[in-house]
Amino acid sequence: MARDNVDLGIVPFSAPLKIHPANGFWIYDDRLVIAEDWHAELWIDDTDSIAVYQRTWNLLRESAVFGTEAQRVITQTQLRS
């Protein structure tokens, strides 16, 4: 099933990072961020905080690979295990 609104990127272990990911988060329609921490799932809906997560996502996206390159990274990982 195709999803037109989902981009799957892979950040290779060798990629230079401008920011290190601290926790998992999902951005929904620029109105909600759901962040997971050790002790809680946080539902964040204020504009300033959402902007922080959007900037974080953009920095991580710069280090990610997509499409054929992402498939190559996954294949290499499978071959090494």
Contacts in CASP RR format, 6 or more apart in sequence:
PFRMAT RR
TARGET T0000
AUTHOR 0000-0000-0000
METHOD contacts of the structure
MODEL  1
MARDNVDLGIVPFSAPLKIHPANGFWIYDDRLVIAEDWHAELWIDDTDSI
AVYQRTWNLLRESAVFGTEAQRVITQTQLRS
7 66 0 8 1.000
8 66 0 8 1.000
8 67 0 8 1.000
8 70 0 8 1.000
9 61 0 8 1.000
9 64 0 8 1.000
9 65 0 8 1.000
9 66 0 8 1.000
9 67 0 8 1.000
9 70 0 8 1.000
10 64 0 8 1.000
10 65 0 8 1.000
10 66 0 8 1.000
10 70 0 8 1.000
10 73 0 8 1.000
10 74 0 8 1.000
11 17 0 8 1.000
11 21 0 8 1.000
11 60 0 8 1.000
11 63 0 8 1.000
11 64 0 8 1.000
11 65 0 8 1.000
12 65 0 8 1.000
12 73 0 8 1.000
15 63 0 8 1.000
15 64 0 8 1.000
15 65 0 8 1.000
16 63 0 8 1.000
17 59 0 8 1.000
17 60 0 8 1.000
17 63 0 8 1.000
18 59 0 8 1.000
18 62 0 8 1.000
18 63 0 8 1.000
19 56 0 8 1.000
19 59 0 8 1.000
19 60 0 8 1.000
21 60 0 8 1.000
23 35 0 8 1.000
23 36 0 8 1.000
23 37 0 8 1.000
24 35 0 8 1.000
24 36 0 8 1.000
25 33 0 8 1.000
25 34 0 8 1.000
25 35 0 8 1.000
25 36 0 8 1.000
25 53 0 8 1.000
25 56 0 8 1.000
25 57 0 8 1.000
26 33 0 8 1.000
26 34 0 8 1.000
27 33 0 8 1.000
27 50 0 8 1.000
27 53 0 8 1.000
27 54 0 8 1.000
27 57 0 8 1.000
28 34 0 8 1.000
30 50 0 8 1.000
30 54 0 8 1.000
31 45 0 8 1.000
31 50 0 8 1.000
32 43 0 8 1.000
32 44 0 8 1.000
32 45 0 8 1.000
32 50 0 8 1.000
33 42 0 8 1.000
33 43 0 8 1.000
33 44 0 8 1.000
33 45 0 8 1.000
33 49 0 8 1.000
33 50 0 8 1.000
33 53 0 8 1.000
34 41 0 8 1.000
34 42 0 8 1.000
34 43 0 8 1.000
34 44 0 8 1.000
35 41 0 8 1.000
35 42 0 8 1.000
35 44 0 8 1.000
35 53 0 8 1.000
36 42 0 8 1.000
44 50 0 8 1.000
44 53 0 8 1.000
64 70 0 8 1.000
65 72 0 8 1.000
65 73 0 8 1.000
END
